[in-house]
Amino acid sequence: MEPNRITRPEAKVLAEEEFARFADLVACLTPEEWETPTDCTGWDVRKMVLHVLGSAEAQASMGEFIHQLRRGMPLNKEIDSHHWVDGMNELQIRERDRLSNDELVARVRAVGPRAVKGRWRTPPPARYIPLPFGPPIGWAPLKYLLDVGFTRDIWAHRIDIHAAIDRPMPLTAGHDGRLVADIVAEWAGIHRQPFELVLDGPAGGKFTQGTAGERVEIDALDFIRTLSGRLPGTGVLSHPLPL
């Protein structure tokens, strides 16, 4: 397949749009939906939104990012995790848990533009600081997070929330489809096995790599949930790509 990766100017538009879509979703949650468990162990919808807010506020402010890194890393031992980001996620939730749902909605709505602005004003030298993402990605520069990683995280959690509350997720080829295509390109480049992939739905498409590969037909969002470990995968879909 010919890689069709997201460019940095396009990434900014996608980031702005994803924050807006996530805010729209959060604003229409019912009291019962806030308490619904998600596919992420230990997180209901409210905790997931608290994490997204905390992450966005770290994107918007280098001081907040450093605070979360310093205070979050020690929490890894307490929560029995070995990935540096998990402690930060836990801190984000704990420090914002006092917010009412209405306050949370307002904060999520306000932080999106500031988060994107913060990401895009990161100076070039800092954008290339290497970070350990773990397998299968390994080490990658900070710009991987700034350009697509943070946006994918919000988008994946929007998928999680829609799955949890059992509401269909509004999808467009220009937004969700571009995120899917970029993920397919990265995923294919990592495992390098031949495949013929047919992803159903507005965010889907047809993708091939090599010849005589396994043919898989699956809903586009189920494909994403499989790669990220939310759903089980076999064959070529057993190759993960954490989101």
C-alpha positions in Angstrom: 0.0 0.0 0.0 1.1 3.6 -0.6 1.4 5.4 2.8 -1.0 8.3 3.0 0.2 9.8 6.2 -1.3 12.9 7.8 0.8 16.0 7.2 1.5 18.5 10.0 -0.9 21.3 8.6 -3.6 18.6 8.2 -2.9 17.3 11.7 -3.7 20.7 13.2 -7.1 20.8 11.5 -7.9 17.3 12.6 -6.9 18.1 16.2 -9.1 21.1 16.3 -12.1 19.2 14.9 -11.6 16.2 17.3 -11.6 18.4 20.4 -14.8 20.1 19.1 -16.5 16.7 18.5 -15.4 15.3 21.8 -16.8 18.4 23.6 -20.1 18.0 21.7 -20.4 14.4 22.9 -19.6 15.3 26.5 -22.1 18.1 26.5 -25.0 15.7 25.7 -24.3 12.9 28.2 -27.1 11.9 30.6 -26.5 11.4 34.3 -26.7 7.7 33.8 -24.2 7.7 30.9 -21.5 9.5 33.0 -21.5 6.5 35.2 -21.3 3.8 32.5 -18.3 1.5 32.5 -16.0 1.6 29.4 -13.7 -0.9 27.8 -10.8 0.7 29.6 -10.4 -1.2 32.9 -11.4 0.8 35.9 -12.7 3.8 33.9 -16.3 4.8 33.6 -17.3 7.5 31.2 -16.6 10.3 33.8 -13.1 9.1 34.5 -12.4 8.9 30.8 -13.5 12.5 30.3 -11.4 13.5 33.4 -8.4 11.9 31.7 -9.0 13.7 28.4 -9.4 17.0 30.2 -6.2 16.5 32.2 -4.2 15.5 29.1 -5.5 18.5 27.2 -4.6 20.9 30.0 -1.1 19.4 29.9 -1.0 20.0 26.1 -2.0 23.6 26.7 0.6 24.3 29.4 4.2 23.1 29.6 4.1 23.9 33.4 1.1 21.6 33.8 2.8 18.9 31.7 5.9 19.0 33.9 3.7 18.9 37.0 1.8 15.9 35.8 5.1 14.1 34.8 6.7 14.8 38.2 3.7 13.9 40.3 2.4 11.2 38.1 5.5 9.0 37.7 5.6 8.0 41.4 1.9 6.8 41.1 3.0 4.0 38.8 4.2 2.0 41.7 1.0 2.6 43.6 -1.3 1.5 40.8 1.1 -1.3 39.8 1.9 0.0 36.3 5.2 0.1 34.5 4.4 2.6 31.7 5.2 6.2 32.5 2.0 7.6 31.0 -0.3 5.5 33.3 0.7 7.5 36.4 0.1 10.7 34.6 -3.4 9.4 33.6 -4.1 8.5 37.2 -3.0 12.0 38.5 -5.2 13.7 35.8 -8.3 11.9 37.1 -7.5 12.4 40.9 -6.8 16.1 40.6 -10.0 16.8 38.7 -12.4 14.5 40.4 -13.9 17.3 42.5 -15.4 18.9 39.3 -19.1 18.6 38.8 -20.2 17.2 35.5 -21.3 20.7 34.3 -17.9 22.1 35.3 -16.3 19.3 33.4 -18.3 20.0 30.3 -17.3 23.7 30.4 -13.6 22.9 31.0 -13.5 20.4 28.1 -15.1 22.9 25.8 -12.7 25.6 26.7 -9.4 23.7 26.7 -9.5 22.4 23.1 -8.2 25.5 21.3 -5.6 26.1 24.0 -4.4 22.5 23.8 -3.9 22.7 20.0 -2.2 26.1 20.3 0.1 24.7 22.9 1.1 21.7 20.8 1.8 23.8 17.7 4.0 26.3 19.5 6.4 23.6 20.8 9.8 24.7 19.4 11.4 22.5 16.8 14.3 21.2 19.0 11.8 20.0 21.6 9.7 18.3 19.0 12.5 15.8 18.3 13.1 14.7 21.9 12.9 10.9 21.9 10.3 9.2 24.1 9.8 5.5 24.9 6.3 4.4 23.7 6.9 0.7 24.2 6.3 -2.1 21.7 5.5 -2.1 18.8 6.3 1.6 18.4 9.4 1.7 20.4 11.2 5.1 20.7 9.6 8.0 18.7 10.1 11.8 18.8 7.7 14.0 20.8 6.3 15.3 17.5 4.6 11.8 17.1 2.4 12.7 20.2 2.0 16.4 19.2 0.9 15.8 15.6 -1.2 12.6 15.8 -0.8 10.8 19.1 -2.8 13.1 21.3 -5.5 13.4 18.6 -5.8 9.7 18.3 -6.1 9.3 22.1 -9.1 11.7 22.2 -10.6 10.1 19.2 -10.2 6.5 20.6 -11.8 7.6 23.8 -14.7 9.1 21.9 -15.1 5.7 20.3 -15.0 4.1 23.7 -17.7 6.4 25.1 -20.0 5.8 22.1 -19.5 2.1 22.5 -20.2 2.3 26.3 -23.4 4.3 26.0 -24.5 2.4 22.9 -25.1 5.5 20.7 -24.0 5.5 17.0 -20.9 7.7 16.5 -21.2 10.4 13.9 -18.5 9.7 11.3 -17.1 11.5 8.2 -14.6 10.4 5.7 -12.7 13.7 5.9 -12.1 13.5 9.6 -12.6 9.9 11.0 -11.6 8.4 7.7 -8.3 10.2 7.6 -7.5 9.1 11.1 -8.2 5.5 10.1 -6.1 5.7 6.9 -3.2 7.1 8.8 -3.4 4.4 11.5 -3.6 1.7 8.8 -0.5 3.1 7.1 1.5 3.1 10.4 0.2 -0.3 11.5 1.1 -1.9 8.1 4.5 -0.4 8.1 5.3 -1.9 11.5 4.2 -5.5 10.9 4.9 -5.6 7.2 2.7 -8.7 6.5 0.6 -8.8 3.3 -3.1 -8.2 3.7 -6.3 -7.1 2.0 -8.3 -5.0 4.4 -11.9 -3.9 3.8 -13.1 -1.5 6.5 -16.8 -0.9 6.4 -18.6 2.4 7.2 -18.1 6.1 6.5 -14.6 6.0 8.0 -13.6 2.9 6.2 -12.0 2.1 2.8 -10.0 -0.7 1.1 -6.3 -1.1 1.9 -3.8 -3.7 0.6 -0.2 -4.6 1.3 1.8 -7.1 -0.6 0.2 -10.0 -2.5 -1.7 -13.1 -1.4 -2.3 -11.7 2.1 -5.1 -12.5 4.5 -8.4 -10.9 3.5 -10.2 -9.2 6.4 -13.6 -7.4 6.3 -14.5 -5.5 9.4 -16.2 -2.4 10.6 -13.7 0.5 10.6 -14.3 1.3 14.3 -14.1 -2.4 15.3 -10.8 -2.5 13.5 -9.5 0.4 15.6 -10.9 -1.2 18.8 -9.1 -4.5 17.9 -5.7 -2.9 17.2 -5.9 -1.0 20.5 -6.8 -4.2 22.5 -10.5 -3.3 23.2 -11.5 -6.3 21.1 -9.7 -9.6 20.5 -7.9 -10.1 17.1 -6.5 -13.0 15.2 -4.3 -13.4 12.2 -3.1 -10.1 10.8 -5.4 -8.3 13.3 -3.3 -9.8 16.2 -0.7 -7.1 15.5 -1.5 -4.3 17.9 -1.1 -0.5 17.7 -1.8 1.1 21.0 -4.0 4.2 20.9 
